Amino acid sequence: MSALSRDEVAHVAMLARIQLTDAELDRLAGQLDQIVGFVATVGEIAADDTPPMSHPLPLENVTREDVVRPSLTPEQALAAAPKAQAERFAVPRILDED
Amino acid sequence: MTDYTRMTAAEIAAALASGDTTSVEVTQAHLDRIADVDGDIHAFLQVDAEGALAAAKAVDDARAAGEQLGALAGVPIAVKDILATKGLETTAGSKILEGWIPPYDATVVSKLRAAGMPILGKTNMDEFAMGSSTEHSAYGPTRNPWDPERIPGGSGGGSAAAVAAFEAPLAIGTDTGGSIRQPASVTGTVGTKPTYGGVSRYGIIALASSLDQAGPCTRSVLDAALLHEVIGGHDVMDSTSIDAPVPPVVEAARRGDVSGMKIGVIKGISGEGFQPGVKQLFDESVQLLVDRGASVVEVECPSFEKGLAAYYLIMPSEASSNLARYDAMRYGLRVGPEGVDSPSAEQVMAATREAGFGDEVKRRVILGTYALSAGYYDAYYGQAQKVRTLIARDFAAAYEKVDVLVTPTAPTTAFKLGEKLDDPMAMYLNDVATIPANLAGVPGMSIPNGLAAEDGLPSGFQILAPATKDERLYEVAAALEAALHDKWGAPILAQAPALAGKAAG
């Protein structure tokens, strides 16, 4: 089945915040369509009453005492930042100009 | 002169304990070997000679001072580049993390340091552990020491190749769908994926959090057990870590007894699509276990055939979420979009991820985003989670009848570099036998079980045990390893071709 069009791949890539070139779109769209056709076969065997399993272990909430512990200094936390200013991460604008 | 690079970790540990050598001498021997052959193999992304030798000297000094040391103290090790190493560049094989120096160690790395194990360097891998061949590394592929024109498996091809090429006696890998076991299979090494939660994931760069598991890459079953005991155990920094003692794996590896054990052969996982030579070696290995007192039971695991499809929905879905952190804001690469004077954070993010991620990562992140998107969630991700339940039920039913399950680890021996690079589906099929263990969280191990008749390349034998019963892997693997060594007269790697190294110019 053809599940995933080139336009849909472009749309999903935008949702995933990945800019794609036209050549990449051409290549990935065909491959992803084939992969989606394959993975869609999961729908063939699981009955409606089968419970979903998200994790191999029973998960428990883990809490810790609310005490001050050693952690990274501001210098360590910012050391790998692309840009830092006044002990803060400097990021591109997040609001539209208008 | 003793060639320390040809010794197992257990042999090196014994030589260190008896004072026959020093950790500095052994570590230097491995650094020399890396300098000699890694130009041909490219198992390492970073070699930390200075750090390794300093750690080696520290452990030698401690031993001289009469301090109580661990079983592997002084034995050098290589670490997959997906584990954070304080002060040592960690990239996960990606350009987006090029130059990142972690300010902390992964728990596994802390444990290696505490055990006095010098870290030789960081090994190559498929970008963010996505791949079965190490061709998806942003820093170029690793080559298989058995044939440099072939892949070393993936995603932990660097760790497996380092061990197979005698550049390191031990290495750490991570296994999300087979990334320790499949490289072990195609390089003639031993690879173990412990029970999910048996080894801390803190500080391991996340691919798919419900599947990822770190484990040992070694040349012998006993070495794997010794390393498993060093890195295993509960960690308060990882909420998915099992709060129970490490299973008695070293004791089991030393015992290596299968008499009275029931071995389950999974119908359908060892037949169609498997290379004839791989299938033949598998059947011979099962017979060796029978000769040593085990009985064989054929078991049905009908949902396993859908495991691959379920995996390639769950893993990309979790990856798309985990890799959202590479947003160019706090660390890693930042790229401004071309022709935009004052780009927004969103534009910078998209341009950075375009420039920083390779094809396979883009494919899987987009696939995961699609599977999790409104309108498709139930049909894809939700259904895949149900298949996961069915696979766990298959395992539970099988373990009511048998002690362990066995399969060939990979369908084929090492394929040629480039052969499957443009065909993602063909690449994904490599993981068909290893994936069910990750989906269910059970432990698995691959040990070398011979050279396939048609190409003379290594094949792997996979053992799968119930969750938290890791010691059974070692018990069966050690028995088979002993039987195979009797047959061959030496470990399989003794038959690997010599690498030309620097002498070849």
Contacts between the chains, C-beta under 8 A, distances in Angstrom:
chain1	res1	chain2	res2	distance
A	4	B	370	6.9
A	8	B	370	7.7
A	9	B	366	6.4
A	12	B	366	5.3
A	12	B	369	5.1
A	12	B	370	4.8
A	12	B	373	6.8
A	13	B	362	7.6
A	13	B	366	5.3
A	13	B	369	8.0
A	14	B	350	7.5
A	15	B	369	5.4
A	15	B	373	6.9
A	16	B	320	6.3
A	16	B	353	7.7
A	16	B	365	5.2
A	16	B	366	5.6
A	16	B	368	8.0
A	16	B	369	4.2
A	17	B	324	7.9
A	17	B	327	7.2
A	17	B	346	6.9
A	17	B	349	4.6
A	17	B	350	4.9
A	17	B	353	5.7
A	18	B	350	6.2
A	18	B	353	4.6
A	18	B	354	5.8
A	18	B	357	6.7
A	18	B	362	5.7
A	18	B	365	6.5
A	18	B	366	6.8
A	19	B	337	7.2
A	19	B	350	4.1
A	19	B	351	5.5
A	19	B	353	7.3
A	19	B	354	4.1
A	20	B	354	6.7
A	20	B	362	7.3
A	21	B	354	7.7
A	24	B	359	7.7
A	24	B	362	7.2
A	27	B	359	7.7
A	28	B	359	7.5
A	28	B	362	6.6
A	28	B	363	6.0
A	28	B	366	6.8
A	31	B	363	6.3
A	31	B	424	5.5
A	32	B	363	6.5
A	32	B	366	6.4
A	32	B	367	6.1
A	32	B	370	7.6
A	34	B	424	7.8
A	34	B	425	6.0
A	35	B	312	6.7
A	35	B	363	7.5
A	35	B	367	6.2
A	35	B	424	6.3
A	35	B	425	6.4
A	35	B	428	7.9
A	36	B	367	7.2
A	36	B	370	7.1
A	38	B	309	6.0
A	38	B	312	7.3
A	38	B	425	6.3
A	39	B	309	4.7
A	39	B	310	7.9
A	39	B	312	5.1
A	39	B	313	5.0
A	39	B	367	7.8
A	39	B	371	7.6
A	39	B	380	6.6
A	39	B	384	7.5
A	40	B	309	7.7
A	40	B	379	7.3
A	40	B	380	7.1
A	41	B	306	6.6
A	41	B	309	4.9
A	42	B	306	5.9
A	42	B	309	4.8
A	42	B	310	5.2
A	42	B	313	6.4
A	42	B	380	7.1
A	42	B	383	4.4
A	42	B	384	4.9
A	42	B	386	7.8
A	42	B	387	5.1
A	43	B	379	6.1
A	43	B	383	5.0
A	44	B	306	7.3
A	45	B	303	6.6
A	45	B	306	5.5
A	45	B	387	6.6
A	45	B	390	6.8
A	46	B	383	5.6
A	46	B	386	3.4
A	46	B	387	5.5
A	46	B	389	7.6
A	46	B	390	6.3
A	47	B	386	7.8
A	50	B	386	4.2
A	50	B	389	5.4
A	50	B	390	6.4
A	51	B	386	7.3
A	51	B	389	5.7
A	52	B	382	6.0
A	52	B	385	3.4
A	52	B	386	5.3
A	52	B	388	7.4
A	52	B	389	6.5
A	53	B	385	5.6
A	53	B	386	7.6
A	53	B	388	4.3
A	53	B	389	4.2
A	53	B	392	6.1
A	54	B	210	6.4
A	54	B	385	5.9
A	54	B	388	8.0
A	55	B	210	4.7
A	55	B	240	7.6
A	56	B	196	4.6
A	56	B	197	7.6
A	56	B	210	6.7
A	56	B	392	7.4
A	56	B	439	7.7
A	56	B	440	6.0
A	56	B	441	2.5
A	56	B	442	8.0
A	56	B	467	7.2
A	57	B	196	6.4
A	57	B	197	5.3
A	57	B	240	6.1
A	57	B	242	7.1
A	57	B	441	6.4
A	59	B	239	7.5
A	59	B	240	7.1
A	60	B	239	7.6
A	61	B	239	7.9
A	62	B	236	7.8
A	62	B	239	4.1
A	64	B	236	7.6
A	72	B	103	5.6
A	72	B	104	7.4
A	76	B	103	4.3
A	77	B	103	7.4
A	79	B	101	7.2
A	79	B	103	6.6
A	80	B	100	5.5
A	80	B	101	6.6
A	80	B	103	7.7
A	80	B	330	7.7
A	80	B	331	3.9
A	80	B	332	7.4
A	81	B	330	5.8
A	81	B	331	6.0
A	82	B	328	6.3
A	82	B	329	7.7
A	82	B	331	7.5
A	82	B	332	7.4
A	82	B	333	7.3
A	82	B	334	3.5
A	83	B	334	7.0
A	89	B	329	6.1
A	89	B	330	5.5
A	91	B	329	5.0
A	91	B	345	5.6
A	92	B	336	7.9
A	92	B	343	5.7
A	92	B	344	6.0
A	92	B	345	4.5
A	92	B	347	7.5
A	92	B	348	4.7
A	93	B	342	6.6
A	93	B	343	7.9
A	93	B	344	5.6
A	93	B	345	6.7
A	94	B	344	6.7
A	94	B	345	4.6
A	94	B	346	7.9
A	96	B	344	7.3
A	97	B	342	7.7
